[in-house]
C-alpha cells in the first residue's frame, strides 16, 4: 500500500470519528459552561450538575428510566435465555420456524411500527399505559437482541459435557444449571448490560407504551429541548451518556474476557513412554 493510500485511509477514519463523536464532546464540554446561554462559553462551572438535584421532574424521570431499564433487562435476559435454549437444544420441533421468526421480528421491524402495534394492543385489551406497559414494551424490543447473543454463546458450549453430567445421574435441568450455565455467565452479563443500555436510551417505544405518570428521561429531555436547550439538559444528557458508555464498556470487557477464555488452549501433560529397565 502506498503512502498516499495510507494517509487517505487515516484521514477517512479520523473524519468518521469526528463526525460521529464531535457533537457528543461539544455537549459534554458545554455542560460545564457557567453561562446560561448554551452557545456562549462563560467559563468552567459545575453549578448545573448541582442544580439537577433541585429539578424534581428530571430526577423523577431518571428514577423511572433506571427502574424500567433494570426490570426490562432482567426479564428480557431470562426470556432470551429460555428462547435460546429452545432453539439450540430442542431440535427441529414443528413450530420452530414460526418461533424463530417471531423472536427475531423486532430486529427488522421499525421501532415506530413496533410501538404502534404495542399501543394498539394495549388499547384493544383496555390496559392503562404506565410503568408496567413501559417495561413490556422494552422487553419486547430487547428480547430479540438477548436471544441472538445467548444463542451464539449457547452454540459454543459443548453439549457432551451436559450428557456426561446426565450419565452421572444429573437430570437435564441440573446438568444445564451446573454445566452450561456457568459457561454462559459472561454472555448473560453482556446481554443484560446490552438490554439495560437499549432500554435506558429508548425514546420511540416509550412514547407509545408509557403514560403521563411514567415519563422516562429521554422523553423528558426531548420535550424540554423542543422549548429550548438549557444547561441542565446538557448536564443530564452528559450523565446519561456516561452511564451508557460505562454499561457498554463493561459489556465489551466481559465479552473480551469470554473470548480470551474460549481461545485459551488448555495445557495437557505430555506423557513420555516408559523406558525399559
N, C-alpha and C positions, 0 to 999 in steps of 0.2 A: 504494500500500500504506500502510495506516495505521500509526501509531507502535506501537500495541499488537501488531499482527501482526508487525512487525519485531522487537520485543522478544521475542515468543513464539518466533520462529524462531531468534533468537540464543540464547535460553535452552535450547531443544531441542538446538541444536548443541553448546553447552557441556556439557550433561548427557550427551550421547552420548560426547563425548571423555573426560569424567571417568569414565564407566562403563567405557570401553574401556582407558584408559591409566593410571588411578589405581592399580590393582594393580601395574602394571609399575614405576611411580615408587616405590611403597612398597617393592617388592622391591629396587630399586637402592639406595634410602636405607638400608634395614636391612642391606645387605651391608657397610656401613661402620660397623656397630654394634659397639662394643667388648665388649658383654655377650654371654655365651654363650646367653642367653635371647633368642630372636628376637623376642619380643613386648614386650621391655622395653628402652628405649633407655638405653645405658650410656655414651654419649659417642662421639665420632668416632674411628675407628681403621681402618687398612688391614691389620691383622695377619692377617685371614682370607684376604686375597689372597696374602700371603706364605706362609700355611700350605698353600695349594694346591700349592706347589712340593714339599711333603713328602708329598702324597697321591698315592701311586703308582697307585692304582686309577682315580682321576679323570683323571689325566694320560694313562694308557694308553687310557682310553675316548675322551678328547678326540682323541688321535692317530688312533684308528680312525675316528672320525666325520669328521675332516678329510680323511683319505686316501680314505675311501669317497665323500665328497661331491665331491672333486676328480675321482676316477676316473669316477664315475657321471655327473657333469655333462659331462665331456669326451665320453664315449661317447654320452650322450643327445643332445648337441648335434649330433654328427656324424650319428647316425641320424635325428634330427629334420630336419636339412637335406636328407638324401637322400630322406626321405619327402615333404617339402615340394616338392622338385624333381619327384618322380614325380607328385604331384598337380597341380602347376601347369604343367608343361611337356610331359607325356606324353599329354595329351589324354584322351579318353574310352575308355581301354582296357577290356577285357572285365570284369576283376575290380576295377574302380575303386571301385565302391560297397562291396564287401566289404572292400577295403583301407582305405577311408576310415573305415568303421565300426570295424575292428579297431584302427586307430591312435588313434581318439578314444574308444574304450570306457573306458579308465581315468578319463576326465574325469567320467563319470556313475556309475561303479561305486563303491560304498562301499569305503573302504580295508580294512575288515575282510574283505570278500568277496575283494578282490584279494589280500590277504595269505594268506588261507586257500587260495585257488587256487594261489598260488605254493608254499605249503608242501606241498600235495597233490602238485603236480608234482615237487618235489624228492624227496619220499618215494617216489613211484612210480618215478622214474628212479634211485633209490639214490644220490642226490647228498648228500654230507655238508654240513651247513649250516656256514657260516663267512663269511669276508670276501668270497669270490667270490659266493656266493649273496646276500649283502647288497647288493653292487654291482648284481647282476642285478635284484633287487627294486626298487632305487631307479631304475635305468634304465627299468624297466617303468612306474614311477609317473610319472617326469618327462618321458619322451619325448613324450607326447601334448601337454604344455604347449609343448615346444620346436617341435613340428610346427605348432601353431596360430600361434605367434609368427612363425616363419620363413616360413610360408605367406603370412601377411598382408604381410610385408615383400617377399617374392618377387613377389607380385602387383603391388606398387608399382613394380617395376623395369620399364623399357621394353624389351620383347623385340626391338625393332627395332635397338637398339644391338648386341645379340649377332648379329643377322642381318647387320648391316653388317660386323662383325668376321669373320664366316664368308665374306662376299663378298670380303674382302681376303685370304683364304687360311687363316684360322684354322680348326681343327677345332672341333666343338661343345664338347668338354671345355675346349679352350684358350679359346674365346670366353667360356664360363661363368666360368672361373678369372680371366680378365683383365678382364672387363667387369662381370659380375653380382656376383661375389664381393666386390670392393671396395665395391660399393654395399650389400651385405648385412652388411658388417663390424660396424657398430653394433648391428644386430639380433642378430647372432651373439653378441656380447659380452653384450648384455642377456639373451639366452636362457641363456647359460652361467651368469651370476650368479643367474638365477632358479632354474635346476636345482640349483645349489650350495646355495642357501638352502633349497629344498624337501627336499633330501637331508639337510642338516645338522640340521634340527629334526624329522625324521620319527621317530615312535615306533611307530606301528601296523605298518607294513610291516616295519620292523626286528625287531619282536618275533616275527614269523612267519618271516622269511628268514634270520636270523643264528643262530649257535650260541653255546655257552658261551665259546668262545675269542675272540669278536669282539663284545663288548658295547659298544654305542655310548653316547655321552654322555647323550642323552635317556633311554635305558634305565637307565643307572646312576643318574641323578638320580631317576627315578621309583621305582626300587627302594629308594633310601635315604630318600626322602620318606615312603614308607609306614611307616617305622620312626620318623619324626620329622624335622622340619626342623632342619638345623644351619646355623650361619652360613657354613660353607664352601659349602653348597649354594646359599645366596643369592649368594655371590661368583661361583661358576662359572656360575650362571644369568644373572647380570648380564653377565659376559663373553660368554656365548653370545648374549644379546640384542644386545649391542653389535656383535658380528660380523655378525649377521643384519641389523641396521639399516644398517651400513656397506655390506653387499652390496646391499641394496635401494636405498640411496641412490645408489650407483654405477650401478645399473641404471636408476634414474629419470633420472640426469644424462645417461647415454648415450642413452636414449630421447628425452629433451628435445632434446638436440643433434641427433639424427637428424631429429626432427620439424621443428625450426627450419631445418635444411638443406634439407629437402624443400619447405618453404613459401617458401624464399627465391626470389624471382623473378630469373632471370638477366638481367643487363643486356645490352641489344642496342644496337649502334651505330646511330644514326639517320643515314640517308643522305638528303641533300637533292638534288634534281635539279640537274644541271649547268646553269649559266647559259650562254646563248649569247653568244659574244664580240661 
